[in-house]
């Protein structure tokens, strides 16, 4: 803003003290003086004496004059406060969305106002119609709007001026906001339900019953009431500032509203190049109180930083966050100011006195400490302790898998290892260890999936921030870290299960190989025994054959002896028969002799 504009703005501020211009006060004074003269003339003609009465009336008139002079500005201010709210809001929104350098250009204000009016509805659309900012407007008083604004005339004064041209402008009033947390649509009248749809720009074709309007509002409500807990309480200005931060982000800065609280922002600021904080990624939290924009946002550093204007609790010493705050400032302005504070620390107005003293006494040493803190605490790619442990586990698992898959290590060696005392001791609680590690890896894997899903949406929203190296880091840092953690935890979980399976297979293979070796040895022993039995049977067979031969010979000899004995017996029998015959003949012969 130029010096001429500042002077003009100060003059207008002087003119509208308490909402009353010098012209309004002069006009009121003329009315009072005229009324007083007429009253004195009436009194002089009507009264026929009485100095006491005249003195009483004189004092009374001066008292009334004094009271009116004192309370008239407040009465006029109260009257002004009750009017032109739609006009003031529309013009203020337009001016807030414009760059400071463009606010003195009437043509740019005209373009911005027409563009803004093209997207508004309800009472704001009617106001735009009245001033001629819409194509369908019958008349136009745009020049009477944009020129005073380009002269830095306050919005309130411009709207008061428009009131004299068209009284309808200040008769426009906003409807009371609906508390969607407690409202019961069934208790509202049909007219009120229609008004809700009209404000949203929605229609309910063919609706005649209240239940149909309630159903229609319930269907489209998620489009306009994203968080039912906060709906109706979030001012339009916060919504517009949030949309602008997302659509046109500040280079090197990311500000994303929380999913559950639209007044709470997750902020990331990249350390400015050339500063002691270059290369760092600093996390902040920003909260908009209920009084915003009349009260400053609450901002705090979540990342530790060595800065004279930021204390150990993350509180920031910044004038616009304290006594220099103005409703004209925005979230964007606050973030830019904090970024500038990182570029140029101010030890003369410290919040961390020890850091400020170090900065003053030995600036080079203070800068070195700030750079070291930035490297330690604000390195966006630094791995946290838990993920460092998971990565270490992953590398150990890779080494174990490679060791288990080495082809020249025989299963018998693994069998000896598995039968060792150390492994036997570990096997006593192996199931407990396995389930514990598995649960930890599963939890980390689920957490990594959640972070990837959360930050993937931010990358899509913040695509336009990729204009500088700092912006690139801001956009990709969180998503890259979440993806890295996902890969580490997922691969560690996979290798853990693979190692479990490999150990089981190797153990089983070692047992099978040992059993096979034992069976082979037993078979060899049986074979040797069988062979020995086979060789012994041949010798016995020969011996038996020899014995058979001998027995055959003996049998033949016995047969010969038998035949000889048989022949001898037959000879003896013949001889016996011959002797018996001879004996019988002898007996017969001897008998005959006796007879004789």
C-alpha positions in Angstrom: 0.0 0.0 0.0 1.4 3.4 -1.0 1.8 6.4 1.3 -1.1 8.1 -0.4 -3.4 5.1 0.1 -2.4 4.9 3.7 -3.1 8.6 4.3 -6.4 8.3 2.5 -7.3 5.2 4.6 -6.3 7.0 7.8 -8.6 9.9 6.8 -11.5 7.7 6.2 -10.8 6.0 9.6 -11.0 9.4 11.2 -14.2 10.1 9.4 -16.0 7.0 10.5 -15.0 7.0 14.2 -17.9 5.3 15.9 -19.5 4.9 12.5 -20.4 8.6 12.1 -19.0 10.9 9.4 -18.4 14.7 9.8 -21.3 15.4 7.4 -23.7 13.4 9.5 -22.7 15.3 12.7 -23.0 18.7 10.9 -26.4 17.8 9.6 -27.5 16.7 13.1 -26.2 19.9 14.6 -28.1 22.0 12.1 -31.3 20.2 13.0 -30.7 20.7 16.7 -29.9 24.4 16.2 -32.9 24.9 14.0 -35.2 23.1 16.4 -33.8 25.1 19.3 -34.4 28.5 17.5 -38.0 27.5 16.7 -38.5 26.4 20.2 -37.2 29.7 21.6 -39.4 31.6 19.2 -42.4 29.6 20.3 -41.5 30.1 24.0 -40.9 33.9 23.5 -44.3 34.4 21.8 -46.2 32.1 24.1 -44.8 33.0 27.4 -45.7 36.4 28.9 -43.1 36.5 31.6 -41.4 34.5 34.3 -37.6 34.7 34.4 -37.4 31.6 36.5 -39.3 29.6 33.9 -37.0 31.0 31.1 -33.9 30.0 33.1 -35.4 26.5 33.7 -36.2 26.0 30.0 -32.7 27.3 29.0 -31.0 24.8 31.3 -33.3 22.0 30.1 -32.5 22.7 26.4 -28.8 22.8 27.0 -29.0 19.5 28.9 -31.0 17.9 26.1 -28.5 19.3 23.5 -25.6 17.8 25.5 -27.2 14.4 25.9 -28.1 14.2 22.2 -24.5 15.2 21.3 -23.1 12.5 23.5 -25.4 9.6 22.6 -26.1 10.4 18.9 -22.9 8.7 17.6 -23.7 5.5 19.5 -27.3 5.5 18.3 -26.2 6.0 14.7 -23.5 3.3 15.1 -26.1 0.8 16.5 -28.4 1.6 13.6 -25.6 1.1 11.1 -24.6 -2.2 12.7 -28.1 -3.6 12.0 -28.0 -2.8 8.3 -26.2 -3.6 5.1 -24.8 -6.9 6.4 -25.1 -8.6 3.0 -23.4 -5.7 1.2 -20.6 -5.6 3.7 -20.0 -9.3 3.6 -19.9 -9.5 -0.2 -17.6 -6.6 -0.6 -15.3 -7.7 2.2 -15.0 -11.2 0.8 -14.1 -9.8 -2.6 -11.4 -7.5 -1.1 -10.0 -10.2 1.1 -9.5 -12.5 -1.8 -7.7 -9.9 -3.8 -4.0 -9.3 -3.7 -3.0 -6.1 -1.9 -1.4 -4.7 -5.0 -4.7 -5.1 -6.9 -6.9 -3.4 -4.4 -6.2 0.1 -5.8 -7.2 -0.8 -9.4 -10.9 -0.2 -10.0 -11.0 -2.4 -13.1 -9.5 -5.4 -11.3 -12.0 -4.8 -8.4 -14.8 -4.8 -11.0 -13.6 -8.0 -12.5 -13.2 -9.7 -9.1 -16.6 -8.5 -7.9 -18.4 -9.8 -11.1 -16.5 -13.1 -10.8 -17.5 -13.5 -7.2 -21.1 -12.7 -8.0 -21.2 -15.3 -10.6 -20.9 -18.0 -8.0 -23.1 -16.8 -5.1 -26.7 -17.6 -4.3 -29.5 -16.4 -2.1 -29.2 -12.9 -0.6 -25.8 -12.3 -1.9 -27.0 -13.0 -5.4 -29.8 -10.5 -4.9 -27.3 -7.9 -3.8 -25.2 -8.5 -6.9 -28.4 -8.1 -9.0 -29.1 -4.7 -7.3 -25.7 -3.3 -8.0 -25.6 -4.6 -11.6 -22.8 -7.2 -11.2 -24.9 -9.8 -13.0 -25.6 -10.0 -16.7 -29.4 -10.0 -16.1 -29.3 -6.8 -14.0 -31.5 -4.0 -15.4 -29.3 -1.2 -14.0 -25.8 -0.9 -12.8 -24.1 1.2 -10.1 -20.8 -0.7 -10.2 -18.8 2.4 -10.7 -20.2 3.7 -7.4 -19.0 0.5 -5.7 -15.5 -0.1 -7.2 -14.2 3.4 -7.3 -14.6 4.1 -3.6 -13.1 0.7 -2.9 -10.1 1.5 -5.0 -9.7 4.7 -3.0 -9.4 2.5 0.1 -12.8 3.6 1.4 -14.0 1.1 4.1 -16.6 -1.4 3.1 -19.0 0.0 5.7 -18.9 3.5 4.2 -19.4 2.2 0.7 -22.5 0.3 1.8 -23.8 3.4 3.6 -23.3 5.3 0.3 -25.2 2.6 -1.6 -28.1 2.8 0.8 -28.8 6.4 -0.4 -29.0 5.1 -4.0 -31.0 2.0 -3.4 -32.6 1.3 0.0 -33.2 -2.4 -1.0 -29.4 -3.0 -0.7 -29.3 -2.6 3.1 -32.7 -4.3 3.6 -31.1 -7.6 2.7 -30.5 -9.7 5.8 -29.0 -13.1 6.3 -31.1 -15.8 7.7 -30.2 -17.3 11.0 -27.8 -20.2 10.7 -29.1 -23.6 11.4 -27.5 -25.8 14.0 -27.3 -29.1 12.1 -26.2 -30.8 15.2 -29.6 -30.4 17.0 -32.0 -29.3 14.3 -35.1 -31.4 13.6 -36.2 -30.9 10.0 -39.6 -32.4 10.6 -40.4 -29.5 13.0 -39.5 -26.8 10.4 -42.2 -25.3 8.2 -42.3 -26.0 4.5 -41.2 -22.4 3.8 -38.1 -22.8 5.9 -37.3 -26.1 4.2 -37.7 -24.4 0.8 -35.4 -21.7 2.0 -32.7 -24.2 2.9 -32.8 -25.7 -0.6 -32.8 -22.3 -2.2 -29.7 -21.2 -0.3 -28.0 -24.4 -1.4 -29.1 -23.9 -5.0 -31.0 -27.1 -5.0 -34.6 -27.9 -6.2 -37.2 -30.4 -5.1 -39.2 -31.1 -8.3 -42.7 -32.4 -7.7 -42.4 -31.9 -3.9 -45.7 -31.1 -2.3 -45.5 -32.6 1.2 -43.2 -31.7 4.0 -41.8 -35.2 4.2 -40.7 -34.9 0.5 -38.7 -31.7 1.3 -37.2 -33.3 4.4 -36.1 -36.3 2.3 -34.6 -34.1 -0.4 -32.6 -32.0 2.2 -31.4 -35.2 3.8 -30.2 -36.5 0.4 -28.2 -33.4 -0.5 -27.0 -32.4 3.0 -23.7 -34.3 2.8 -22.7 -32.1 -0.2 -23.1 -28.9 1.9 -22.7 -30.1 5.4 -19.5 -32.1 5.5 -19.1 -32.3 9.2 -22.5 -32.4 11.0 -20.9 -31.6 14.3 -19.5 -28.3 13.1 -22.0 -27.5 10.4 -23.7 -24.1 10.7 -21.0 -22.9 13.0 -18.2 -22.5 10.5 -18.1 -19.0 9.0 -18.0 -18.6 5.3 -14.7 -16.7 5.5 -13.0 -19.8 7.0 -14.4 -21.9 4.2 -13.2 -19.5 1.6 -9.8 -19.2 3.1 -9.5 -23.0 3.3 -10.5 -23.4 -0.3 -8.0 -20.8 -1.4 -5.2 -22.4 0.6 -6.0 -25.7 -1.2 -6.5 -24.2 -4.6 -3.6 -21.7 -4.5 -1.2 -22.9 -1.8 1.7 -20.8 -0.7 5.0 -22.1 -2.1 6.9 -24.0 0.5 3.9 -24.2 2.8 1.2 -26.9 3.2 -1.9 -26.2 5.3 -4.5 -29.0 5.4 -7.6 -28.9 7.7 -8.2 -31.8 10.0 -10.8 -34.4 9.0 -12.7 -34.0 12.2 -12.2 -30.3 12.9 -12.2 -27.7 10.1 -10.8 -25.1 12.5 -7.7 -27.1 13.1 -4.9 -27.1 10.4 -1.9 -29.4 10.0 0.8 -27.1 8.7 4.2 -27.9 7.2 6.7 -25.2 6.4 9.9 -25.9 4.4 12.9 -24.1 5.7 13.7 -21.1 3.5 16.8 -21.4 1.3 19.7 -19.4 2.6 18.5 -19.5 6.2 19.8 -21.7 9.0 16.7 -23.8 8.6 17.2 -24.7 4.9 16.4 -28.3 4.1 14.2 -28.7 7.2 10.6 -29.6 7.2 8.8 -28.1 10.2 5.4 -29.2 11.5 3.0 -26.7 13.0 -0.5 -26.7 14.3 -2.9 -23.8 13.6 -6.2 -23.4 15.3 -8.9 -20.8 14.5 -10.8 -19.8 17.7 -14.5 -19.1 17.7 -13.8 -15.4 17.7 -11.9 -15.6 14.4 -11.4 -13.3 12.4 -11.8 -10.8 15.3 -9.1 -12.8 17.2 -5.8 -14.1 15.9 -5.2 -17.8 15.1 -3.4 -20.0 17.6 -0.2 -21.3 16.1 2.5 -23.5 17.6 5.6 -25.3 16.3 5.4 -29.1 16.8 8.9 -29.6 15.5 11.8 -28.5 17.8 13.6 -25.5 16.4 16.5 -23.3 17.6 15.1 -19.8 17.0 15.2 -16.7 19.2 11.5 -15.9 18.5 10.2 -19.5 19.2 10.4 -21.1 22.6 10.8 -24.7 23.7 7.0 -25.2 23.7 6.7 -24.1 20.1 5.1 -20.7 20.9 5.8 -18.0 18.4 6.7 -14.3 19.1 5.0 -12.6 16.2 3.2 -9.2 16.4 0.3 -10.1 14.1 -0.5 -13.0 16.4 -0.8 -10.6 19.3 -1.6 -6.9 19.5 -1.0 -6.2 15.8 -3.7 -8.6 14.6 -6.4 -7.2 12.3 -9.5 -8.9 10.9 -8.2 -8.0 7.5 -5.4 -10.5 7.9 -5.8 -14.1 6.8 -4.4 -17.5 7.5 -2.2 -17.1 4.4 -0.8 -13.9 5.9 0.1 -15.6 9.1 1.8 -18.5 7.4 3.9 -16.1 5.2 4.9 -14.1 8.2 6.1 -17.3 10.0 8.0 -18.3 6.9 9.6 -14.8 6.8 10.4 -15.2 10.5 12.4 -18.3 9.7 14.3 -16.4 7.0 15.1 -13.5 9.3 15.2 -14.3 13.1 14.8 -11.2 15.3 16.9 -11.6 18.5 15.9 -8.1 19.6 12.4 -9.2 20.3 13.0 -12.7 21.7 10.8 -15.3 23.2 13.7 -17.7 23.9 16.1 -15.4 25.7 18.9 -17.9 25.9 18.8 -18.4 22.2 18.6 -14.7 21.6 21.7 -14.0 23.7 23.6 -16.7 21.9 22.4 -15.2 18.6 23.7 -11.7 19.6 27.0 -12.8 21.2 28.0 -15.4 18.7 25.8 -15.5 15.6 27.9 -18.0 13.7 27.8 -20.5 16.6 24.0 -19.9 16.9 23.5 -20.5 13.2 25.6 -23.7 13.5 23.4 -24.9 16.4 20.2 -24.0 14.4 21.5 -26.0 11.4 22.3 -29.0 13.7 18.8 -28.9 15.3 17.3 -28.7 11.8 19.3 -31.7 10.7 18.3 -33.7 13.8 14.7 -32.7 14.4 13.4 -31.3 11.1 14.8 -33.7 8.6 11.7 -34.8 6.8 13.3 -37.9 5.5 14.7 -39.0 8.9 13.5 -42.4 10.0 11.9 -42.6 13.4 13.2 -45.1 16.0 10.5 -47.6 15.6 10.9 -47.7 11.8 14.7 -47.8 12.2 14.3 -50.9 14.3 11.9 -52.4 11.7 14.4 -51.7 8.9 17.2 -53.3 11.0 15.0 -56.4 11.5 14.4 -56.4 7.7 18.1 -56.4 6.9 18.7 -59.2 9.5 15.9 -61.2 7.9 17.4 -60.7 4.4 20.8 -62.0 5.8 19.1 -65.0 7.4 17.2 -65.9 4.3 20.4 -65.7 2.2 22.1 -67.9 4.8 19.3 -70.4 4.8 19.3 -70.6 1.0 23.1 -71.2 0.6 23.4 -74.4 -1.5 26.6 -75.7 0.0 25.3 -76.0 3.5 24.1 -79.5 4.0 20.9 -80.3 5.9 22.9 -82.4 8.3 24.7 -79.2 9.5 21.4 -77.5 10.0 20.2 -80.6 11.9 23.2 -80.3 14.2 22.5 -76.6 14.6 18.9 -77.2 15.4 19.8 -79.8 17.9 22.3 -77.5 19.7 21.7 -76.3 23.2 21.1 -72.6 22.2 18.4 -73.6 19.8 16.8 -76.0 22.3 16.7 -73.2 24.8 15.1 -70.8 22.3 12.6 -73.5 21.3 11.0 -73.5 24.7 9.4 -70.1 24.1 9.6 -70.1 20.3 5.8 -69.8 19.8 5.5 -66.8 22.2 8.4 -65.0 20.4 6.9 -65.8 17.0 3.4 -64.6 17.9 4.7 -61.4 19.6 6.9 -60.4 16.6 4.2 -61.2 14.2 1.6 -59.0 16.0 4.1 -56.1 16.2 4.8 -56.3 12.5 1.1 -56.6 11.7 0.3 -53.5 13.7 3.1 -51.5 12.0 2.0 -52.7 8.6 -1.6 -51.6 9.4 -0.4 -48.2 10.6 1.7 -47.8 7.4 -1.4 -48.6 5.3 -3.4 -46.0 7.2 -0.7 -43.3 6.7 -0.4 -44.0 3.0 -4.2 -43.7 2.5 -4.2 -40.5 4.6 -1.4 -38.7 2.8 -2.2 -40.0 -0.7 -5.2 -37.6 -0.7 -3.0 -34.7 0.3 -0.7 -35.2 -2.7 -3.7 -35.0 -5.0 -5.0 -31.9 -3.3 -1.6 -30.2 -3.2 -0.5 -30.9 -6.7 -0.2 -27.2 -7.5 2.4 -26.7 -4.8 5.2 -28.4 -6.9 6.8 -25.2 -8.2 10.0 -25.2 -6.1 12.3 -27.7 -4.5 11.0 -26.8 -1.1 7.4 -27.3 -2.3 8.4 -30.7 -3.8 9.7 -31.8 -0.4 6.6 -30.5 1.4 4.3 -32.4 -0.9 6.1 -35.7 -1.1 7.7 -35.9 2.3 4.8 -37.4 4.2 3.6 -39.7 1.4 7.2 -40.9 0.7 7.7 -41.7 4.4 4.4 -43.5 4.7 5.2 -45.6 1.5 8.7 -46.3 2.8 7.3 -47.5 6.1 4.7 -49.6 4.2 7.4 -51.3 2.1 9.6 -51.9 5.1 6.9 -53.3 7.4 5.3 -55.4 4.6 8.6 -56.9 3.4 9.7 -57.5 7.0 6.4 -59.3 7.7 6.8 -61.4 4.5 10.4 -62.4 5.2 9.5 -63.2 8.8 6.9 -65.7 7.5 9.3 -67.0 4.9 12.0 -67.6 7.5 9.5 -69.4 9.7 8.6 -71.7 6.7 12.2 -72.2 5.6 13.3 -73.1 9.1 10.5 -75.6 9.4 11.3 -77.1 5.9 15.0 -77.3 6.7 14.4 -78.9 10.1 12.0 -81.4 8.5 14.5 -82.0 5.7 17.3 -82.6 8.2 15.1 -85.1 10.1 14.2 -86.9 6.8 17.8 -87.0 5.7 18.9 -88.4 9.1 16.2 -91.0 8.9 17.2 -91.9 5.4 20.8 -92.3 6.4 19.8 -94.6 9.3 17.6 -96.6 7.0 20.4 -96.9 4.5 22.8 -98.1 7.1 20.3 -100.7 8.4 19.7 -101.9 4.8 23.4 -102.3 4.2 23.8 -104.3 7.4 20.9 -106.5 6.4 22.4 -106.9 3.0 25.7 -107.9 4.4 23.9 -110.4 6.7 21.9 -111.8 3.8 25.1 -112.1 1.8 26.8 -113.8 4.6 23.9 -116.2 4.9 23.9 -116.8 1.2 27.7 -117.7 1.2 27.2 -120.0 4.3 24.4 -121.9 2.6 26.5 -122.8 -0.5 29.2 -124.4 1.7 26.5 -126.2 3.7 25.0 -127.3 0.4 28.3 -128.7 -0.7 28.7 -130.5 2.6 25.2 -131.9 2.3 25.9 -133.0 -1.3 29.0 -134.7 -0.1 27.1 -136.3 2.7 24.4 -137.3 0.3 27.0 -138.9 -1.9 28.4 -140.7 1.1 25.0 -141.8 2.1 24.3 -142.9 -1.4 27.4 -144.9 -1.4 26.6 -146.3 2.0 23.1 -147.1 0.7 24.5 -148.9 -2.3 26.8 -150.8 0.0 23.9 -151.7 2.2 21.9 -152.7 -0.7 24.7 -155.0 -1.9 25.0 -156.4 1.6 21.2 -156.8 1.7 21.2 -158.6 -1.6 24.1 -160.8 -0.4 22.3 -161.5 2.8 19.1 -162.2 0.8 20.9 -164.6 -1.4 22.5 -166.2 1.6 19.1 -166.4 3.3 17.6 -167.9 0.2 20.5 -170.4 0.1 20.0 -171.2 3.7 16.3 -171.5 3.1 17.0 -173.9 0.3 19.5 -175.7 2.4 17.0 -175.9 5.2 14.3 -177.1 3.0 16.7 -179.7 1.6 17.7 -180.7 5.2 14.0 -180.8 6.2 13.2 -183.0 3.2 16.1 -185.2 4.1 15.0 -185.3 7.7 11.4 -186.1 6.7 12.6 -188.8 4.4 14.8 -190.1 7.2 11.9 -190.1 9.6 9.7 -191.9 7.1 12.4 -194.4 6.5 12.9 -195.0 10.2 9.1 -195.4 10.7 8.8 -198.0 8.1 11.4 -199.9 9.8 9.6 -199.8 13.1 6.5 -201.0 11.6 8.3 -203.7 10.1 
